[in-house]
Amino acid sequence: MYIYDVIGVGFGPANIALAIAMEELSFQGKALFLEARADATWQENMLFEDSDIQNHPLRDLVTPRNPQSYYSFTNFLHKKGRFFQHLNSNFHLPLRIEFAQYISWVAGHFDHLVQYQTPVVRIERIEHDGQRIYQLTDRGGKTYHARMAVVAPGRTPHLPPVFDGLESPRAIHLNHYLKTLNELALDSLDRIAVVGGSQSAVEIMLHLSERFPQSDVIGIKRCYGYKQKDVNPFTGEVYFPDFVDLFHASDRPTKRRLIADLHYTNYSASDADVLDRLYQRMYQQKIQQREKIVVHRSANVTGVEVREDGQLMLTIDKLEREEAVRERVGLVILATGFKNIGTRENEEPYPRILQPLIEAIQLDETGCIDTNYDYSLTMKGEALRTCFLNGLCESSHGMGDAGSFSLLALRSQLILQSLNDTLQHHKTQSRQRRATPTKAVPS
Ligand SMILES: Cc1cc2nc3c(=O)[nH]c(=O)nc-3n(C[C@H](O)[C@H](O)[C@H](O)COP(=O)(O)OP(=O)(O)OC[C@H]3O[C@@H](n4cnc5c(N)ncnc54)[C@H](O)[C@@H]3O)c2cc1C
């Protein structure tokens, strides 16, 4: 049995940033990353031609930690020979397609550490040679072993309860958007619904109305109007490392208050450019008397039926009127966000992948995982830090620490320091074991 020092689950931006930190900060152990997908394409199902990123490009995989790194977005532009043209292009922020290329470019430098097409289906703690180690099992049943694990699978998609468990390929989370469009028969998509009020919801509505100009695109959202993101520089300080210190040290009610207060810095809201584009497109359609985009405001999907022809019938309750509306659609895209750690409707106590390990993890009084400042989880009866969450820590560390690039680089440094401390401990222990003379057995 080969035992790695660290196995990372997932090779998205969070663990790619960790791989960079391992190289730049001289991690002395043996590492392996297991990634479910065939490559490291970032947000492959949301790569629209004209969508931009929502973070300053200096907040890339590495610059906040090491501005001199080879793996910066700036160096990527330089290496691709696009530096000056990029500056001249006058995009407010880089295009998502280009940032995805940057992430793939960085990931490509770490191919020797990554095994793609390897979805991990189980992580457990086992005893081996008097030590506790992690055993990870992939979908094919193959096992991998490590002293430490860094779990970075991205957040679990949130589906409104009415869609949860619905068996239909025509109700999908945005994570599967482009792939599904390419798979479904296009002629059946004469009516398409988009549920949610996020940036992704607005982007998808724009994309659908371009790709299917003859189809009805129906937006459904709880609020009266689509909301604009709070991007003012004062609330933007939520993405500073200082905010992580403040947030992590706060008690639960304070955390709840801050999360509610700062919600629109990142969630259920869009940038002004896409809101303007959607509004203008609807207005253009009105002028031409062909209103193909319709928005149900203050609306909630309360029922879904799968019709005989496979299409879906949605029942939509509206706050401002008595009677519900019914809409037949060939596809519904749920741009309804992702789960955080917690006990509420759109939360989960821990990511599902930790289920087989949960008995070994110290939980908080509500039964949820409680992530330490260095992103480790406390394992019962163990002093060493061996299990880390990378990118699932909004409830413990605040907004910048889950659905955002802002703090990836700094987070990877903290995780790496703790990995190094534990590794050092193991090395010292094994040196001591070798140095202890074995007692002679009397004949
Ligand atoms: C459409 C969209 C646009 C976004 N744009 C921005 C932006 O512009 N700026 C920003 O700051 N943030 C953005 N975000 C937030 C985004 O989540 C983060 O930027 C970033 O992708 C988080 O990286 P991650 O590695 O934590 O998770 P992910 O990117 O989700 O990567 C997780 C990886 O783990 C793999 N994986 C999952 N489970 C397993 C398993 N069991 N076994 C093996 N591998 C597994 C997945 O295949 C995936 O490759 C966006 C999010 C979305 C949905």
The ligand as a MOL file (V3000), in Angstrom:
LIG
                    3D

  0  0  0     0  0            999 V3000
M  V30 BEGIN CTAB
M  V30 COUNTS 53 58 0 0 0
M  V30 BEGIN ATOM
M  V30 1 C -20.9470 30.5230 -13.1610 0
M  V30 2 C -20.0130 30.9020 -12.0590 0
M  V30 3 C -19.1320 31.9430 -12.2380 0
M  V30 4 C -18.2630 32.2970 -11.2230 0
M  V30 5 N -17.4510 33.3600 -11.4250 0
M  V30 6 C -16.6610 33.7610 -10.4400 0
M  V30 7 C -15.8260 34.9040 -10.6210 0
M  V30 8 O -15.8340 35.5150 -11.6700 0
M  V30 9 N -15.0480 35.2850 -9.5930 0
M  V30 10 C -15.0330 34.6050 -8.4040 0
M  V30 11 O -14.3100 35.0260 -7.4950 0
M  V30 12 N -15.7930 33.5130 -8.2150 0
M  V30 13 C -16.5930 33.0730 -9.1890 0
M  V30 14 N -17.3850 31.9830 -9.0050 0
M  V30 15 C -17.3060 31.2380 -7.7670 0
M  V30 16 C -16.5030 29.9240 -7.9840 0
M  V30 17 O -17.1530 28.9550 -7.2690 0
M  V30 18 C -15.0820 30.0440 -7.5370 0
M  V30 19 O -14.5100 31.0570 -8.1600 0
M  V30 20 C -14.2060 28.7920 -7.7950 0
M  V30 21 O -14.6360 28.0170 -8.8810 0
M  V30 22 C -14.1670 27.9400 -6.5640 0
M  V30 23 O -13.1680 26.9700 -6.7490 0
M  V30 24 P -13.2450 25.5750 -6.0070 0
M  V30 25 O -12.0190 24.8390 -6.4040 0
M  V30 26 O -13.5030 25.7860 -4.5690 0
M  V30 27 O -14.5410 24.8500 -6.5680 0
M  V30 28 P -14.8960 24.3580 -8.0180 0
M  V30 29 O -14.5220 25.3500 -9.0340 0
M  V30 30 O -16.3190 23.9360 -7.9470 0
M  V30 31 O -13.9840 23.0680 -8.2400 0
M  V30 32 C -14.2020 21.8700 -7.5440 0
M  V30 33 C -13.5850 20.7200 -8.3180 0
M  V30 34 O -13.6970 19.5190 -7.5720 0
M  V30 35 C -14.1110 18.4610 -8.4340 0
M  V30 36 N -14.8200 17.4820 -7.6260 0
M  V30 37 C -15.9900 17.6210 -6.9700 0
M  V30 38 N -16.3040 16.5000 -6.3040 0
M  V30 39 C -15.3080 15.6250 -6.5360 0
M  V30 40 C -15.0840 14.2790 -6.1280 0
M  V30 41 N -15.9310 13.6440 -5.3270 0
M  V30 42 N -13.9730 13.6550 -6.5650 0
M  V30 43 C -13.0920 14.3020 -7.3740 0
M  V30 44 N -13.2630 15.5700 -7.7890 0
M  V30 45 C -14.3580 16.2270 -7.3810 0
M  V30 46 C -14.9990 19.1420 -9.4500 0
M  V30 47 O -15.0690 18.3810 -10.6370 0
M  V30 48 C -14.2910 20.4820 -9.6450 0
M  V30 49 O -13.3150 20.4200 -10.6660 0
M  V30 50 C -18.2660 31.5940 -10.0000 0
M  V30 51 C -19.1570 30.5350 -9.8110 0
M  V30 52 C -20.0270 30.2020 -10.8330 0
M  V30 53 C -20.9890 29.0820 -10.6060 0
M  V30 END ATOM
M  V30 BEGIN BOND
M  V30 1 1 1 2
M  V30 2 1 2 3
M  V30 3 2 2 52
M  V30 4 2 3 4
M  V30 5 1 4 5
M  V30 6 1 4 50
M  V30 7 2 5 6
M  V30 8 1 6 7
M  V30 9 1 6 13
M  V30 10 2 7 8
M  V30 11 1 7 9
M  V30 12 1 9 10
M  V30 13 2 10 11
M  V30 14 1 10 12
M  V30 15 2 12 13
M  V30 16 1 13 14
M  V30 17 1 14 15
M  V30 18 1 14 50
M  V30 19 1 15 16
M  V30 20 1 16 17
M  V30 21 1 16 18
M  V30 22 1 18 19
M  V30 23 1 18 20
M  V30 24 1 20 21
M  V30 25 1 20 22
M  V30 26 1 22 23
M  V30 27 1 23 24
M  V30 28 2 24 25
M  V30 29 1 24 26
M  V30 30 1 24 27
M  V30 31 1 27 28
M  V30 32 2 28 29
M  V30 33 1 28 30
M  V30 34 1 28 31
M  V30 35 1 31 32
M  V30 36 1 32 33
M  V30 37 1 33 34
M  V30 38 1 33 48
M  V30 39 1 34 35
M  V30 40 1 35 36
M  V30 41 1 35 46
M  V30 42 1 36 37
M  V30 43 1 36 45
M  V30 44 2 37 38
M  V30 45 1 38 39
M  V30 46 1 39 40
M  V30 47 2 39 45
M  V30 48 1 40 41
M  V30 49 2 40 42
M  V30 50 1 42 43
M  V30 51 2 43 44
M  V30 52 1 44 45
M  V30 53 1 46 47
M  V30 54 1 46 48
M  V30 55 1 48 49
M  V30 56 2 50 51
M  V30 57 1 51 52
M  V30 58 1 52 53
M  V30 END BOND
M  V30 END CTAB
M  END
